[in-house]
């Protein structure tokens, strides 16, 4: 995010970050509590096998 802000973004542009993880974690929550402009998302996977014939 720092590189994007310094080198790629223009002066009037905001830089935002995203963290994607499998599950929530106290370490991530603590880090995010002092970081700005970063959103945290978890993902879910639904996997099924279907027999054909």
MODELLER restraints for C-alpha pairs under 7 A, 6 or more apart:
rsr = mdl.restraints
at = mdl.atoms
rsr.add(forms.Gaussian(group=physical.xy_distance, feature=features.Distance(at['CA:1:A'], at['CA:15:A']), mean=6.65, stdev=0.5))
rsr.add(forms.Gaussian(group=physical.xy_distance, feature=features.Distance(at['CA:1:A'], at['CA:17:A']), mean=6.65, stdev=0.5))
rsr.add(forms.Gaussian(group=physical.xy_distance, feature=features.Distance(at['CA:5:A'], at['CA:15:A']), mean=6.12, stdev=0.5))
rsr.add(forms.Gaussian(group=physical.xy_distance, feature=features.Distance(at['CA:16:A'], at['CA:37:A']), mean=4.87, stdev=0.5))
rsr.add(forms.Gaussian(group=physical.xy_distance, feature=features.Distance(at['CA:16:A'], at['CA:38:A']), mean=5.76, stdev=0.5))
rsr.add(forms.Gaussian(group=physical.xy_distance, feature=features.Distance(at['CA:17:A'], at['CA:37:A']), mean=6.13, stdev=0.5))
rsr.add(forms.Gaussian(group=physical.xy_distance, feature=features.Distance(at['CA:17:A'], at['CA:38:A']), mean=4.40, stdev=0.5))
rsr.add(forms.Gaussian(group=physical.xy_distance, feature=features.Distance(at['CA:17:A'], at['CA:39:A']), mean=6.32, stdev=0.5))
rsr.add(forms.Gaussian(group=physical.xy_distance, feature=features.Distance(at['CA:18:A'], at['CA:38:A']), mean=5.37, stdev=0.5))
rsr.add(forms.Gaussian(group=physical.xy_distance, feature=features.Distance(at['CA:18:A'], at['CA:39:A']), mean=4.87, stdev=0.5))
rsr.add(forms.Gaussian(group=physical.xy_distance, feature=features.Distance(at['CA:18:A'], at['CA:40:A']), mean=5.86, stdev=0.5))
rsr.add(forms.Gaussian(group=physical.xy_distance, feature=features.Distance(at['CA:19:A'], at['CA:39:A']), mean=6.28, stdev=0.5))
rsr.add(forms.Gaussian(group=physical.xy_distance, feature=features.Distance(at['CA:19:A'], at['CA:40:A']), mean=4.80, stdev=0.5))
rsr.add(forms.Gaussian(group=physical.xy_distance, feature=features.Distance(at['CA:19:A'], at['CA:41:A']), mean=6.27, stdev=0.5))
rsr.add(forms.Gaussian(group=physical.xy_distance, feature=features.Distance(at['CA:20:A'], at['CA:40:A']), mean=5.96, stdev=0.5))
rsr.add(forms.Gaussian(group=physical.xy_distance, feature=features.Distance(at['CA:20:A'], at['CA:41:A']), mean=4.90, stdev=0.5))
rsr.add(forms.Gaussian(group=physical.xy_distance, feature=features.Distance(at['CA:20:A'], at['CA:42:A']), mean=5.59, stdev=0.5))
rsr.add(forms.Gaussian(group=physical.xy_distance, feature=features.Distance(at['CA:21:A'], at['CA:41:A']), mean=6.45, stdev=0.5))
rsr.add(forms.Gaussian(group=physical.xy_distance, feature=features.Distance(at['CA:21:A'], at['CA:42:A']), mean=4.90, stdev=0.5))
rsr.add(forms.Gaussian(group=physical.xy_distance, feature=features.Distance(at['CA:21:A'], at['CA:43:A']), mean=6.39, stdev=0.5))
rsr.add(forms.Gaussian(group=physical.xy_distance, feature=features.Distance(at['CA:22:A'], at['CA:42:A']), mean=5.23, stdev=0.5))
rsr.add(forms.Gaussian(group=physical.xy_distance, feature=features.Distance(at['CA:22:A'], at['CA:43:A']), mean=5.40, stdev=0.5))
rsr.add(forms.Gaussian(group=physical.xy_distance, feature=features.Distance(at['CA:22:A'], at['CA:44:A']), mean=6.99, stdev=0.5))
rsr.add(forms.Gaussian(group=physical.xy_distance, feature=features.Distance(at['CA:23:A'], at['CA:42:A']), mean=5.66, stdev=0.5))
rsr.add(forms.Gaussian(group=physical.xy_distance, feature=features.Distance(at['CA:24:A'], at['CA:42:A']), mean=6.99, stdev=0.5))
